Amino acid sequence: MSSLNRTVGLIVLLVMGPRKPDERGLSQSTENAILLAGAAAIAVVIVTAITLYVTDRLPR
């Protein structure tokens, strides 16, 4: 069974070639963190604006 697995692995390697490493790494993570922080900041601004608007419109 082991020789069958090795044969199939060798065939797949020869047909598909070696896999290239993913080089996105830190820059992709940094981009995601910046986008998430920006989205959170926008959400805070919107919630604050709505809260101030509703609080201002409440009868005293």
C-alpha positions as CSV (number, residue, x, y, z in Angstrom):
1,M,0.0,0.0,0.0
2,S,2.9,2.4,0.8
3,S,4.4,2.0,-2.6
4,L,1.0,2.7,-4.2
5,N,0.8,6.0,-2.2
6,R,4.3,7.0,-3.2
7,T,3.6,6.2,-6.9
8,V,0.4,8.3,-6.8
9,G,2.2,11.1,-5.0
10,L,5.0,11.1,-7.6
11,I,2.6,11.2,-10.5
12,V,0.7,14.1,-8.9
13,L,4.0,15.9,-8.3
14,L,5.1,15.4,-11.9
15,V,1.8,16.5,-13.4
16,M,1.1,19.5,-11.1
17,G,4.7,20.5,-10.3
18,P,5.9,21.8,-6.9
19,R,3.6,24.2,-5.1
20,K,4.7,27.8,-4.9
21,P,4.7,29.3,-1.3
22,D,2.1,31.9,-0.5
23,E,4.0,35.2,-0.3
24,R,1.2,37.4,0.9
25,G,2.2,36.9,4.5
26,L,2.5,40.0,6.8
27,S,1.4,42.6,4.2
28,Q,-2.0,40.8,3.7
29,S,-2.5,40.6,7.5
30,T,-1.6,44.2,7.9
31,E,-4.0,45.2,5.2
32,N,-6.8,43.2,6.8
33,A,-6.1,44.8,10.2
34,I,-6.2,48.3,8.7
35,L,-9.4,47.7,6.9
36,L,-11.0,46.2,10.1
37,A,-9.9,49.2,12.2
38,G,-11.3,51.6,9.6
39,A,-14.6,49.7,9.5
40,A,-14.8,49.8,13.3
41,A,-14.0,53.5,13.4
42,I,-16.8,54.2,10.8
43,A,-19.2,52.1,12.9
44,V,-18.4,54.1,16.0
45,V,-18.9,57.4,14.2
46,I,-22.3,56.3,12.9
47,V,-23.5,54.9,16.2
48,T,-22.4,58.1,18.0
49,A,-24.1,60.3,15.4
50,I,-27.4,58.4,15.7
51,T,-27.2,58.4,19.5
52,L,-26.6,62.2,19.6
53,Y,-29.4,62.8,17.1
54,V,-31.9,60.6,19.0
55,T,-30.9,62.1,22.4
56,D,-31.3,65.6,21.0
57,R,-34.8,64.8,19.7
58,L,-36.1,63.3,23.0
59,P,-38.6,65.5,24.8
60,R,-37.3,67.0,28.0
